[in-house]
Amino acid sequence: MNHKTLFITGLVGLLLVFIAGTLFYTAQKEKQAVQAAEANRASLVRMHSPKLGKASAPVVIVEFFDPACETCRRFYPLVKQMMAQHPGKIRLVLRYTPFHGGSDQIVAMLEASRKQHKFWPALTALLTSQADWVQHHTANPSLAWKHLEGLGLDLDQLRVDMAAPEISQVIAQDIEDAQTLNVTKTPEFFVNGKPLPSFGYEQLKTLVDEALKATQY
Amino acid sequence: MNTTKTYVPIRENTKAWTLIFSAWLVASASTLGALFFGEVMHLPTCVLCWYQRIFMFPLVLILPIGLFPFDRNVLRYAMPLAGIGFLIAVFHMLLIAGLIPENIKPCAQGVPCSETVIEWFGFVTIPLLSVLAFLGILLLLITAYFRSSK
């Protein structure tokens, strides 16, 4: 074998091993994630979680999210759009995974807004203004307050409610469930209990479309 | 057409070529392995691992440049990389073994280098693989250096 052929054989061989290894490993991981989600159904949806959409909707998207996470901000309107395209068919359940520093305080704000029935407007307001109150990947709650003005919230009451122990319990439970389900990055989506095969909008859309199709019959 | 003595004897160069090619195989396998750990398995990469990558990855490009056409000067460029990479890998392994005290540990943030993320068969760790790879490359290159004619 001449030198060039030898070199090219070596190169192609190594790359093939790498690609085969990658495919095998990701397939293996995917299988494990599906099994983990199936085995831990109870951890997926809790009574306390904020929900949007009809309770009878055939497709349930569970989203583990962090209000300070930029990708979560970018996905939020996309998910809303999907729900608008299929009215009454999709239900969104939000779970908190405040991985960013200070983000748990933002979650507490959202939960306190929920007591005043303003959760979704508050969430939209905070996500739209995210760049204002997240600095160097750390949430700064003191900068977030002003974005809650004008929503008709009683902010004094909100401050009192934020300290309520049930809110920290909700956050602790969500984080525990995230660990059980192996959620280490946000946002993480589960569509009717199935995790995304790999992260991305297209993957989410495919999974939702499949779920919608499966319910048509 | 007369073959004069100034020509490098073909046989010896073939030997050196094969040695450098083998070193390239080891470097490429190590590079792909490191990428597999980092990008496919998403294992955290500590500071010392990054330094070892800095000395391993360039070999994948430099060595073939010296193979086509054969240029023994490539050994002079590649050996310092392999040598320094080897020293860092040894340092890393001593750190994991606990032979180097905590306070020299250069990583303050992120993943501590003294943490063991993989242990196969009870003794194979990533730093051990790195030491073996660098040692293998270094030995192959040194042999090639003495086997090839100047």
HADDOCK unambig.tbl for C-alpha pairs under 7 A between the chains (distance, minus, plus):
assign (segid A and resid 14 and name CA) (segid B and resid 29 and name CA) 6.64 0.50 0.50
assign (segid A and resid 18 and name CA) (segid B and resid 32 and name CA) 6.68 0.50 0.50
assign (segid A and resid 22 and name CA) (segid B and resid 40 and name CA) 6.39 0.50 0.50
